Amino acid sequence: MWVRRPDARGILETPGVKKALPRYVDIVRKNKRAKYLIAKAVQAEYRRRDTTDELWVKHDALLSTFKEHVKTQDSSRKKPKQVTNSFLDLKVLLAHRLMQDCAFCERRCGVDRLRGEKGYCGAGRNFSLFSAFPHMGEEPELVPSGTIFTGGCSIRCIHCQNWDISQWRSSGTSVTPEMMALQVKDLAGKGCRNINMVGGDPTPMTWQWIETMNKVDINIATIWNSNSYYSEETRKLLAGFIDLYLLDFKYGNNECASEISDAPGYWEAATRNHLMAHEYGELLIRVLVLPGHNECCTRPILQWIHDNLGPDTRVNLMFQYRPEWRAGERPELKRELTSEEVAEARHIADEIGLRNLVR
Ligand code: SF4
């Protein structure tokens, strides 16, 4: 497996990765425990008949002390005690409630997905699996990455490379969280460094994902590989569940986001969610450079990252744009990047002072 990506071997020892993703590296090395395991060991006092508002109050109180639990766990070699109702159980219950009035993403469709209703993303009640395999094409610090693709997406990028999954060209395989937990264990057994939840986008499957990991007890890092368009509620559910946020930062303004990805309010959602990811986990940001969008998108995104998350934030500036799906609807997206645009994007990153780019 490693022969195909020799750059993945020593990458965890490099200063850039150690600085930006220290806890992730420790989980891969089995020196620290994944956040979801810590959340499983935190006692939560609630009743199933509590109102959703009451549950959120209890959730948020536990979240406010979660970092202390992480610190305690990190300094102890002891296996945590079993609890009757855990913080992770509470997250499962809240996510289940959200399924009835869906607001996992910014679109807030309000459909009852437990009854099989479908909103914009096309996801209903089922956990729809498209593929699960050790991915060797991700960033070197992630591979082999136990990548699991599920169906549906909360936005609609006209150049989507995974449009067959995001737009349900097929329905995938309907699995239970128990079956998905076996997939997770299988990928861990194959030597994967992490479980990489992706789609489409993983956001519509937030409940199913938390439920799945509640049935797993192996120490493996969790990765949320998302377009960043998830709601306030989802960002709170992810805090204390996700170790490494692998977030796309797609647009530097709402006009481009609306026109290209039908994602109104993208800038506010993305900035808010990157800040929370930075606070509760570790962050690797993907910035796909689009043809003709260096000044309106690449520059403001990189500037915001530098100013709000710091110059050592791990950023993958990506140049592999290809016109896929409906990209021909916009003149500038009909072509690949020019070498001048690639050089210009690199120059912008240097000029702004970002110094931890994935090479
Ligand atoms: S996850 Fe899907 S159904 Fe739920 S709010 Fe978003 S687009 Fe609508």
Boltz pocket constraint, residues with backbone or C-beta under 6 A from the ligand:
constraints:
  - pocket:
      binder: B
      contacts: [[A, 102], [A, 103], [A, 104], [A, 105], [A, 106], [A, 107], [A, 108], [A, 109], [A, 110], [A, 111], [A, 118], [A, 119], [A, 120], [A, 121], [A, 122], [A, 123], [A, 153], [A, 154], [A, 203], [A, 204]]
      max_distance: 6.0
